[in-house]
Structures are given as C-alpha cells and as structure tokens.
Amino acid sequence: MSKNRFTVGVDVGGTYTDIFVLDTESGEVGIAKVPTTLDDQSRALVAGIKQKIDNFDEITSVIHGTTTGTNALLERKGAKTGIITTRGFRDTLELRRRDRPKTWGLRGQFTPVVPRNLRREVNERTLADGAIETPVDPDDVAAVARTLMEEGCEALCIVFINSYANDENELRAAAAAREVWHNDFITVSSDVLPEIREFERTSTATLNAYLQPLISSYVARLDKGLTSDGFNGELLIVQSNGGLMSVDTTTTYPVRTALSGPAAGVRAAQAIAGAAGITDIITCDLGGTSFDVSLISKGRTTLAAQTEVEFGLVIRTPMIEITTIGAGGGSIARIDAGGLLQVGPESAGSDPGPVCYGLGNQKPTLTDANLVLGRINPDRPIGGKLDRLDMEAARKAIDHEIGKPLSLSTEAAAEAVLRVANARMADAIRLVSIERGHDPTRFFAMPFGGGGSLQMGALIKECGLRGALVPRYPGVTSALGCVVADMRHDRVKTVNQMTSEVDTDGLSQTLKAEAQSLQALLERAEAKFSDIEIQYELDMLYLGQSHTVAVPVAMPDSGLTQDIIDEAFDSSYLSSYGRLLDDIPTRIVNYRVAVIGHRPPFDMTVFAPESGKDAKDCITEMRSIFEGGTRQEVPVFDRLALGIGETVKGPCLLEQMDTTIFVDPGLVGKVDSHGNLMIERVQ
C-alpha cells in the first residue's frame, strides 16, 4: 500500500461541511457531513476528514472550496483597510456606477468597506495613453502609509487612475509603502486587475486587500491543523472560475475565492452530467442558507467577467456565472406586513437552525415544512448534528406563525411554504435560462446540496424542464467538485484600440508570453496534469457601444490576423444578438488568457452500485405524507441499495445519509449506469 493514496475534497457551507474522499488505489469513495464551525471553519474541516481517514500522512492532496471570503464580505468582517489613490479620486469606491440598491426606490444607502477617512490621496497622474504626466513621490506615499498604520490599518490598497495603461507610478508607490508597512498585505490594483474602468478596478483591488489578512490567517490555521495531524501533501483552493490555485496564489489574490464553494458544485455537475452523456444542465444547489443556480450549455460552463457579491461590492475577475437567492433549508417563513407569505432571505442557518433542531429558534423554516409534510424522516436527520428532529415543535411553529394567520391547517400551511419557496427557486431557474435565450425544455436539472432533491420534482413541472439528474451523493456534490476540478489561472489586460489599428503580430506575441507566464504558475504547483489547455479571448464591441462581447479566438502557430479576429467577432456577436451591424468599425477593449491544467480524469463508474437490489426489495417502510392537499401512504426506498436500471414511480421517497429525494406524482426515477437517478415525466 502506497504512502499517499487519498484525495480529499472539502466544501464548507453555511450549515454543513462536506467531505469527499477518494482512495486512488482501490477506487473506493467515502463521504462525511459535519456541522460547520462558524467561529473557525478549519476545525470542522479537520474533524470531518478524521471521520474517514486515520493517518493524514496518507493524504496526497486536500482540495478546498471555501465560503470564508464570501461570508466576510456579506457580513463586513474583513480587515481594517487603507487606500492610497490619485488626488481627486478618493471617492471612486463610493460613487460606484449609476445604480441603486432597490430598482424602484428613490433612496438608497451604501457603506463602502473602507471609510472616507482611510482613503488618502497623493499627487500623481498617468494619462489614458500611459504617459506619466506627474511622477509619484515615494516620500509622500511612505508618509501616508505611516499615518494609515497609526490608525490601525491591517491592509493597504494602492490604486491610481489609468494604471491599467502604465503601472509605473503604482509600482513605485508600492515599493515605497513596503519600506514602512508592517506586514505583506499590500494590494496593487494593476496587479489584481490591469483593466480599464476605474470603479471596477478600485472595487476589486480594495476587496482583495480587505480579505487578505483574513484569508491568510484562515489558510494558515487550516494548514497548521492538517500538518499537526501528519498531513504533508498538497493543499489547493477552488477559485470562483471553477479552477484550483495554490495556497500562495490564494493569499495573494483572496478575492478570487468569492464564489469558491458554489463554483466547485458547478464543476462537479459538469463532470457528472458529461459522464452520463448529458450536455445541457441547470445546477440547483440547495443548502441550509441559499439556492445557487448555474447553467451548463453544450457541456460548457458560463463564465462571467464580474459579479456583485452584495450591492456595491463589485468583483471583476473571471468566475462561473452563478445566481444566488436566499432560499435554503434554514430559510424562515413568515407573514409580511401585507399579509403575504414569504420564505427567506432571512435564514436560521446552522445555529440555531430550524425549529425542529430544538436549539432555540421559534420561527418555521423550509426544513420544518418538509418535516411536517412527511418528506423528512425525523429519526434520520442528515449531517450528524442531532439524533432526532422535533416534529411537534415544527408543527407548532408552522401552525402559530403561518397556519392561524392564513386560516390554514398545519399541513396546508406547510405545503404553502413549499409552494412559495419553489416559486422563488423557479424564478432563479428562469433567470439563467429563459431570460438569457435558453429553452428550459432541453435542460435537465441537477439538484444537490442537502435539500435540492426534495424540491426538484416541483421545479421540473414549474419550469418545464426535461427532467432531473440526481447524483449518487447529492449532499456532497460540491466536495466532489473539488476533487474533479482542474488547475486554472486567468489574466486580463486592457488593449483599448480599434481593431483595424492593432498590431496583430505584437498582440500575438503578448498573448503567447502571458500564456507562458501562467503556465509557469501551474508548474510551480507541482500537480499532475493529463494535459494543459490554453484559451485566448478578446473583449470587443462596435464603436459607440459600451458593453463588450466575449470573443474566443484560436491562435494559429503563425499568430493572429485581422481576418481571424473579424470572423471571430462576427460569430460571437451574431450568436449573442442575432444580427450584425454593417459598416461600423470594431474595437478591442481587453484581452484574456486562461491556462488550464487538466487533472487526470475522474472515473464516474466508481459510483455505480456493484450489487444493487430490485426496487421492491429496497422499500424500508410505507410513510404517510401530505401531498396535493391530501394524506397518502408512499413507499420509502433505500436509494443506495437500488440496482442499475431499477425504476421508482412517484410519489415516493428515497433516503440516504446525505439527502432525501422526493419523486413527485407523475414522475419516474431510473438508476443509470453511473448510479445517478434520472427523473423524468411518466410517458
């Protein structure tokens, strides 16, 4: 038996920490689900791994999807940060774009993560063409840095106007600041995002600095916790683009972890669906606090250039496009001031959790509603946090908070909670499909997270989806995504030239040089790759437009030409808008380079049941559930005992350690050759 045999994927959510363990020698997999330790997520991570692995020195790599950065931004718990910027531009962070938190509101409030008194100015000026009009004075920068330190700043961000065109002044300022600054937490905007658009660059760089001390401290604690138990392998972190990065890269660019955990789930869905021969998937990750939706079309994930974690907190870095709403198992149901039933976005989280946890919460949640309706077994709660769920407490809470105000029975009130929650989730699915030009009838949903499989049948009907593909272990899918994810590094830089004026030979050489630089980062990670892929992309638009189109370009050995760029733009623009604009010149705004180190392929057949039983032999009980306004008895199956090709007809329940699946009336589920449950309409 080899010394290093385990690869471990870990996804830390707001409620549970999920562990996926692959034994690379035997091909066997193991899963664990433990309550997240919110005060220090690394404690639950280490404890979860210990449930499956005794000797940490047998672990080859730990791959981690984290919500530490996301939560810090949402809760405004990052480091005290100072900003040094060009004189006259200290308010860029607060001015933002012409937006407001509520579309129809006349008033709105935004508080930046760095207050105005910690945003300081120095004399310098770089022009839009890159010319240095006013060199920065290093002594001025050092003096300002000292005053920010004296006021307790832990991190520093240096962001100058037009530094995307020439970073000389920023680099000189950073060198001066490092001479006096008390730690390594100095962010330079042209390093994080050398791209045009001042607010987006300022916001991204500032949030990077804001997260640096926190993420660095967290990764250090995690590394210490693992190594103290004998781990001497490789620790990798999932990026928002679905790729992996080293610890060093993580601590330098922590802003790239903003959607780390959800991105891992999408990456897993892509791999699972691809192995099953399905190329069009809408991922539906329903955890304890949120519902995350993403679309995979023709086998490819959708990447966004930027996201808004919360109003005004804009991060511009390549990331998987994920839509998130506050609708999870812990989402609180309530009657609003207008007498309408609402579910979320307020959540009970993992502590105190739903009413049925018995830990002090008195407000009913989506989990409580599913419990009252009979869809969740009170004697088999997932995650190992409790031995039993309190059914009576859940019934009382739903009756008091929802049933009596709406003059409904307890069961009818619980069903109403589900319908409202499902309607919100359906809106999120329509947002990523119909509103972006995709026909939902050609897409399968892939539910995962602890609660996704309970709601999926209703969403198939509500949105007209083709069906659903339920993974073998839905509750730990994001942890699996950590294991199957590839290493990836991206770089973007502004060109800002008319296409007809671009030196295509020079651009080709620049792109190839960027690719070589990123490839060197991959090699430093010392990971094993089956192959390395290089992707080139241009952000382009017609003259007079303000929004760009992403234009993938193939790089021939001889380099790019005007014709190659023009044809690629026409193809991308036509695909997005359905028509081209005649006789209008185009402009290249930015170039993007991505280098992807593909890890050895993961064999999904490890999930296939080796000796499954006939469906009738997998029934563990008959249970009374409330469905469609009436009580009825339905079979409950041991999901993992079902053999390949076995079918179950709704309404029925399938239970396993990490989730419960509800197959709605009118639907049928069939186990495929990889152990997935394919749910479709009864023909």
MOHU-V856243 format. One record per backbone hydrogen bond with DSSP energy under -1.0 kcal/mol. CO is the residue of the C=O (numbers start at 0). NH is the residue of the N-H. E is the energy in kcal/mol with one decimal. If there is no record, write none. Layout:
BEGIN
co={CO	CO}
nh={NH	NH}
e={E	E}
END
This chain:
BEGIN
co={4	5	5	6	7	8	9	10	14	15	16	17	18	19	20	21	22	27	29	31	33	35	39	40	41	42	43	44	45	48	48	54	55	57	57	59	60	61	62	63	64	66	67	68	69	70	71	79	79	81	82	83	84	85	88	90	91	96	101	114	115	117	119	121	124	124	126	130	133	136	137	138	139	140	141	142	143	144	145	146	147	148	154	155	156	157	159	161	166	167	168	169	170	171	172	173	176	176	183	184	186	187	187	188	192	193	196	197	198	199	200	201	202	203	204	205	206	207	209	210	211	212	213	214	215	216	217	218	219	220	221	222	223	225	225	226	233	235	236	238	239	242	243	244	245	246	247	248	252	253	254	255	256	258	259	260	261	262	263	264	265	266	267	268	269	270	271	272	273	278	279	280	281	282	283	284	285	286	287	289	290	291	292	293	295	296	299	301	303	306	309	311	312	314	318	322	324	324	327	328	329	330	331	333	335	339	341	345	347	353	354	355	363	364	365	366	367	368	369	370	372	376	377	388	389	390	391	392	393	394	395	396	397	397	398	401	402	403	408	409	410	411	412	413	414	415	416	417	418	419	420	421	422	423	424	425	426	427	429	432	432	433	438	439	442	443	444	445	447	450	452	454	455	456	457	458	459	459	466	467	469	472	473	473	475	476	477	479	480	485	486	488	490	492	496	497	501	502	503	504	505	506	507	508	509	510	511	512	513	514	515	516	517	518	519	522	530	532	534	535	536	537	538	538	539	540	541	548	550	555	560	561	562	563	564	565	566	567	568	569	570	571	572	573	584	585	586	587	588	588	589	590	591	592	593	594	595	596	597	602	603	604	612	613	614	617	620	622	624	626	629	631	633	634	635	635	636	636	637	638	640	642	645	647	651	652	653	654	658	660	662	663	665	666	667	668	669	670	671	675	676	677	678	679}
nh={23	59	60	21	62	19	64	17	35	12	33	10	31	8	29	6	26	22	20	18	16	37	42	44	45	46	47	48	49	51	52	57	58	4	5	233	7	235	9	237	11	70	71	72	73	74	76	153	154	156	119	158	121	88	91	94	95	98	104	117	118	82	84	86	132	133	129	126	124	140	141	142	143	144	145	146	147	148	149	150	152	151	81	186	83	188	162	164	170	171	172	173	174	175	176	177	179	180	185	155	157	190	191	192	194	493	200	201	202	203	204	205	206	207	208	209	210	211	78	214	215	216	217	218	219	220	221	222	223	224	225	226	227	228	230	229	61	63	244	241	319	238	487	236	249	250	251	252	255	256	257	239	259	262	263	264	265	266	267	268	269	270	271	272	273	274	275	277	276	298	443	295	445	293	447	291	450	328	329	286	324	284	322	282	280	299	296	320	318	314	312	313	308	306	303	292	290	326	330	366	347	365	343	341	338	335	333	331	352	356	357	389	332	368	369	370	371	372	374	373	625	379	388	390	393	394	395	396	397	398	399	400	401	402	403	405	407	406	412	413	414	415	416	417	418	419	420	421	422	423	424	425	426	427	428	429	430	431	434	435	437	436	441	442	465	281	468	283	285	453	661	458	459	460	461	462	463	464	444	678	676	475	448	476	479	480	481	483	484	243	596	594	592	590	587	500	503	506	507	508	509	510	511	512	513	514	515	516	517	518	519	520	521	522	523	525	597	595	593	552	591	550	588	589	548	586	544	539	537	558	564	565	566	567	568	569	570	571	572	573	574	575	576	577	542	498	540	496	494	495	538	492	536	490	534	488	532	486	529	605	606	607	642	616	617	637	635	633	631	629	626	624	622	652	619	620	638	654	640	641	612	645	670	668	662	636	660	638	655	653	651	666	681	649	679	647	677	644	674	671	469	669	467	667}
e={-3.1	-3.0	-1.1	-2.7	-3.2	-2.7	-3.3	-3.0	-2.2	-2.4	-2.4	-2.3	-1.9	-3.1	-2.2	-2.3	-2.7	-3.0	-3.1	-2.9	-3.6	-1.0	-1.7	-1.7	-2.3	-2.3	-2.7	-1.9	-1.9	-1.7	-2.4	-1.8	-1.6	-2.9	-2.3	-2.3	-2.7	-2.5	-2.7	-2.7	-2.2	-2.9	-1.9	-1.9	-2.6	-2.6	-2.6	-2.8	-1.6	-2.6	-3.3	-2.1	-2.1	-2.2	-1.2	-2.6	-1.8	-2.3	-1.3	-1.7	-1.7	-2.7	-2.7	-1.9	-1.9	-2.0	-2.2	-3.1	-2.1	-1.8	-2.6	-2.1	-2.3	-2.7	-2.1	-1.7	-2.1	-2.1	-2.3	-1.2	-2.1	-2.1	-2.5	-3.1	-2.6	-2.4	-1.5	-1.3	-2.6	-2.3	-2.3	-2.6	-2.2	-1.9	-2.5	-2.4	-1.3	-2.6	-2.0	-2.4	-2.9	-1.4	-1.8	-3.2	-2.4	-1.8	-1.9	-2.6	-3.2	-2.4	-2.4	-2.4	-2.5	-1.8	-2.2	-2.7	-1.5	-1.3	-2.8	-3.0	-2.5	-2.2	-2.5	-2.9	-2.1	-2.3	-2.6	-2.8	-2.3	-2.7	-2.3	-2.7	-2.3	-1.0	-2.1	-1.8	-2.4	-2.6	-2.3	-1.6	-2.8	-3.7	-1.7	-2.8	-2.1	-2.4	-1.4	-2.8	-1.9	-2.1	-1.3	-2.6	-1.9	-2.1	-1.6	-1.4	-1.8	-2.2	-2.1	-2.3	-2.3	-1.8	-2.9	-2.7	-2.0	-2.0	-1.3	-2.9	-1.2	-2.9	-2.1	-3.3	-2.3	-1.2	-2.4	-2.5	-2.3	-2.9	-2.8	-2.1	-1.9	-2.8	-3.1	-2.6	-2.4	-1.9	-1.8	-3.6	-2.1	-2.9	-2.6	-1.2	-1.9	-2.6	-3.6	-2.9	-2.4	-2.0	-1.8	-2.4	-2.9	-1.3	-2.5	-3.0	-2.2	-2.9	-2.5	-2.8	-1.9	-1.6	-2.0	-2.7	-2.9	-1.9	-2.2	-2.2	-2.5	-1.9	-2.1	-1.4	-2.1	-1.7	-2.5	-1.2	-1.7	-2.4	-2.4	-2.2	-2.3	-2.6	-2.6	-2.7	-2.1	-2.8	-3.0	-1.6	-2.9	-1.1	-2.6	-2.1	-2.4	-2.0	-1.9	-1.8	-2.2	-2.3	-2.4	-3.0	-2.0	-1.8	-2.2	-2.7	-1.8	-1.5	-1.9	-2.4	-1.9	-1.5	-2.4	-1.5	-2.8	-1.8	-1.7	-1.6	-2.3	-2.5	-2.9	-2.6	-2.5	-1.3	-1.8	-1.5	-2.2	-1.7	-2.6	-2.4	-1.0	-1.2	-2.7	-3.2	-2.5	-1.4	-2.7	-1.3	-2.0	-2.2	-1.2	-1.8	-1.2	-1.6	-2.7	-2.5	-2.7	-2.6	-2.9	-1.4	-1.2	-2.7	-2.4	-2.1	-2.2	-2.6	-2.3	-2.1	-2.4	-2.2	-2.1	-2.1	-2.5	-2.3	-1.7	-1.1	-1.7	-2.0	-1.6	-1.1	-2.3	-3.3	-2.6	-2.1	-3.2	-2.8	-3.1	-1.1	-3.0	-2.7	-2.4	-2.3	-2.4	-1.8	-2.1	-2.8	-2.6	-2.1	-2.4	-2.5	-2.1	-2.2	-3.1	-2.4	-1.8	-1.7	-2.9	-2.1	-2.7	-2.3	-1.7	-2.0	-3.1	-1.0	-2.6	-2.0	-2.4	-2.3	-3.1	-2.0	-3.0	-2.0	-3.4	-1.6	-1.8	-1.5	-2.2	-1.1	-1.8	-2.5	-2.5	-2.6	-2.3	-1.3	-2.6	-2.8	-2.9	-2.3	-3.1	-1.0	-1.1	-2.7	-1.4	-1.4	-3.2	-1.8	-2.2	-3.2	-2.5	-3.0	-3.1	-1.7	-1.8	-2.4	-1.5	-1.7	-2.4	-2.9	-2.4	-2.6	-3.3	-2.6	-1.8	-2.5	-2.8	-2.1	-2.6	-2.9}
END
